[in-house]
Amino acid sequence: MMKERVSGSRYVDRPRVERTTALAETLRGLGKERAIVFLAIVLYNAPNQLIAERLQLQPDLVSRIFSKTVSVLRHPSRALALADYAYEIDAFDPTILIDDELRSLIREWRIEEMFEQACEQCGGPMPIPWSASGQSRTGRPRQYCANACRQKAYRMRHR
């Protein structure tokens, strides 16, 4: 089904994979440092202090890099390649956002290893919270990967 875009231009309905590939290509064009800062904040919700520590930057520089990156992505030369994301918010499917091209970029630059949340007890990766409704979970975020790690931390605190 083809929809008219909000801007009033011609009907455009390309496959979603092309759009996410365009996102990966656009991020590659930004430069590695800018793209890593952008993805760390957007995908992993990493704090500026952690990003600065992992990339060996000043914390205030991280926020400036992020704001400049967002500004660059808004520029018409790059925004035209990403325009389909903005016009189909109602048809947005978050499971399709990260395709093979974007995954390969994340693996190539080892972004997941740098900013993935770790268990406070064992240091292992945290399980990804799953929700059947597609909405994020409410409440306090997990600190431990399993009940065994939570119990071990409790025992160590009370010794």
C-alpha positions in Angstrom: 0.0 0.0 0.0 1.4 3.3 -1.0 0.9 6.5 1.1 1.3 10.1 0.2 4.2 11.6 2.1 3.4 14.5 4.5 5.6 16.9 2.4 3.1 16.5 -0.5 5.7 15.1 -2.8 5.2 12.0 -5.0 4.3 8.6 -3.7 7.3 6.8 -2.3 7.3 3.4 -0.7 10.7 1.7 -0.8 11.4 -1.6 1.1 12.4 -1.0 4.7 15.7 -2.7 4.2 16.8 0.0 1.8 16.0 2.6 4.3 18.0 1.0 7.1 20.9 0.4 4.7 20.7 4.1 4.0 21.0 4.7 7.8 24.1 2.6 8.0 25.7 4.3 5.0 24.9 7.7 6.5 26.5 6.7 9.8 29.6 5.5 8.0 29.8 8.8 6.2 29.8 10.7 9.6 33.1 9.2 10.7 33.8 6.5 13.2 34.0 8.7 16.4 30.8 10.7 15.6 28.9 7.6 14.7 30.0 5.7 17.8 29.0 8.5 20.1 25.6 8.8 18.3 24.8 5.1 18.4 26.0 4.7 22.0 23.6 7.4 23.1 20.7 6.4 20.9 20.9 2.6 21.0 22.5 1.9 24.4 21.5 5.0 26.3 25.1 5.2 27.5 25.9 8.2 29.8 28.4 10.8 28.6 30.9 9.8 31.3 31.0 6.2 30.1 31.3 7.2 26.4 34.2 9.6 27.3 35.9 6.9 29.3 35.7 4.2 26.5 36.6 6.6 23.7 39.2 8.5 25.7 37.5 11.9 25.3 36.5 14.7 27.6 32.9 14.3 28.9 31.9 17.8 27.6 33.3 16.9 24.2 31.0 13.9 24.0 27.9 16.1 24.4 29.2 18.6 21.7 30.0 15.7 19.3 26.5 14.3 19.8 24.8 17.7 19.2 26.9 18.4 16.1 26.1 14.9 14.8 22.4 15.4 15.2 22.8 18.8 13.4 24.7 17.1 10.6 22.0 14.4 10.3 19.4 17.1 10.0 21.2 18.8 7.1 19.2 18.3 3.8 22.1 16.4 2.1 21.7 13.6 4.7 18.2 14.1 5.8 16.8 13.3 2.3 18.3 9.8 2.5 16.6 9.3 5.9 13.3 11.1 5.1 11.2 8.0 5.0 11.7 7.4 8.8 10.0 10.7 9.6 7.0 10.2 7.4 6.0 6.8 8.5 5.9 7.0 12.3 2.5 5.3 12.4 3.8 2.3 10.4 7.1 2.2 12.3 8.2 -1.3 13.3 11.1 -1.2 15.7 12.1 -4.8 15.0 13.1 -3.9 11.4 15.2 -0.9 12.4 18.5 -2.8 12.8 19.2 -4.8 9.6 22.2 -6.7 8.5 24.1 -3.6 7.3 23.7 -1.7 10.6 24.5 -4.9 12.6 27.7 -5.3 10.6 28.6 -1.7 11.3 28.0 -2.2 15.1 30.1 -5.4 15.0 32.9 -3.9 12.9 33.3 -1.0 15.3 32.7 -3.2 18.4 30.1 -0.8 19.7 28.1 -3.5 21.5 31.1 -4.7 23.4 31.9 -1.1 24.6 28.5 0.0 25.7 26.5 -3.2 26.5 25.1 -3.2 30.0 27.0 -5.7 32.3 26.0 -7.5 35.4 27.2 -5.9 38.6 28.2 -9.2 40.2 29.7 -11.4 37.4 30.4 -8.8 34.7 28.5 -10.8 32.1 26.1 -9.3 29.6 22.6 -8.4 30.8 19.7 -10.2 29.1 17.7 -8.0 26.8 14.3 -7.1 28.3 11.5 -8.5 26.3 8.0 -7.2 26.1 5.2 -8.9 24.2 3.5 -5.6 23.6 6.6 -4.0 22.1 6.7 -1.3 24.7 9.6 -0.8 27.1 9.4 -2.2 30.6 8.6 0.0 33.5 10.2 0.1 36.8 13.8 0.0 37.9 16.3 -1.4 35.4 18.0 -4.7 36.3 21.4 -4.7 38.0 22.1 -8.5 37.8 21.9 -11.0 34.9 20.2 -13.7 37.0 18.8 -14.4 40.4 21.9 -16.3 41.3 24.0 -13.2 40.8 21.5 -11.1 42.8 21.6 -13.5 45.7 25.4 -13.7 45.6 25.7 -9.9 45.8 23.2 -9.9 48.7 25.3 -12.4 50.6 28.5 -10.5 50.0 26.9 -7.2 51.2 25.6 -8.8 54.4 28.9 -10.4 55.5 
